[in-house]
Amino acid sequence: MGYVAAHRHPTVQDHVALVEIDLTGELMIAAAAATGDRLSPDRIDEVLDVDGEEADGAEPGAPDATGPGAPDTGAPARRA
């Protein structure tokens, strides 16, 4: 008999993907309600609930090496 792939449990969810979908939806709602052609960077920050400055000196929007979905290096997580 041939190999049959195991099925995923129906309650398995990708929480990072769900958050990204939610944030994308919030941006789409804000864009639809906007009066201009584009959302300003300040409005995008407001919708995404960010302050635009990173405490560790990284560029705004740079991936966080300790956030959800970050690779597990086996090292303890750093504290801000």
C-alpha positions as CSV (number, residue, x, y, z in Angstrom):
1,M,0.0,0.0,0.0
2,G,1.2,3.5,-0.8
3,Y,2.1,6.3,1.6
4,V,-0.8,8.4,2.9
5,A,-0.1,11.8,4.4
6,A,-1.4,12.4,7.9
7,H,-4.2,14.9,8.1
8,R,-3.9,18.0,10.3
9,H,-6.1,18.3,13.3
10,P,-9.0,20.6,12.3
11,T,-8.4,23.0,15.2
12,V,-4.7,23.7,14.4
13,Q,-4.4,27.4,13.7
14,D,-1.5,29.6,12.6
15,H,-1.8,32.4,15.1
16,V,0.8,34.7,13.4
17,A,-1.1,34.4,10.1
18,L,-4.4,35.2,11.8
19,V,-2.9,38.3,13.4
20,E,-1.5,39.4,10.0
21,I,-4.9,38.9,8.4
22,D,-6.5,40.9,11.1
23,L,-4.0,43.8,10.7
24,T,-4.5,43.7,6.9
25,G,-8.2,43.9,7.3
26,E,-7.8,46.9,9.6
27,L,-5.7,48.7,7.0
28,M,-8.2,47.9,4.3
29,I,-11.0,49.3,6.4
30,A,-9.0,52.5,7.1
31,A,-8.1,52.8,3.4
32,A,-11.7,52.5,2.4
33,A,-12.7,55.2,4.8
34,A,-9.9,57.6,3.8
35,T,-10.7,60.7,1.8
36,G,-7.4,60.8,-0.1
37,D,-5.7,58.3,-2.4
38,R,-3.4,56.9,0.2
39,L,-3.0,56.5,3.9
40,S,-0.3,58.7,5.5
41,P,2.5,56.9,7.4
42,D,1.1,58.4,10.6
43,R,-2.4,57.0,9.9
44,I,-0.9,53.6,9.1
45,D,0.9,53.7,12.4
46,E,-2.3,54.7,14.2
47,V,-4.3,51.9,12.6
48,L,-1.6,49.3,13.4
49,D,-1.2,50.8,16.9
50,V,2.6,51.4,16.6
51,D,4.5,54.5,17.7
52,G,6.9,54.5,14.7
53,E,10.1,54.3,16.8
54,E,11.9,51.2,17.9
55,A,13.5,51.1,21.3
56,D,16.4,49.0,20.2
57,G,17.4,51.4,17.4
58,A,16.1,49.2,14.6
59,E,14.3,50.8,11.7
60,P,10.5,51.0,12.1
61,G,8.9,48.0,10.5
62,A,12.0,45.9,10.8
63,P,11.3,42.3,11.7
64,D,11.6,41.5,15.4
65,A,14.0,38.6,16.0
66,T,12.2,37.8,19.3
67,G,8.6,38.2,18.2
68,P,6.0,35.6,17.2
69,G,7.2,33.4,14.4
70,A,10.9,34.2,15.1
71,P,13.2,31.2,14.8
72,D,13.9,29.4,18.0
73,T,17.7,29.7,18.7
74,G,17.5,27.9,22.0
75,A,18.7,31.1,23.7
76,P,16.5,32.8,26.3
77,A,14.4,35.6,25.0
78,R,15.8,39.1,25.5
79,R,13.9,41.6,27.5
80,A,13.2,45.1,26.3
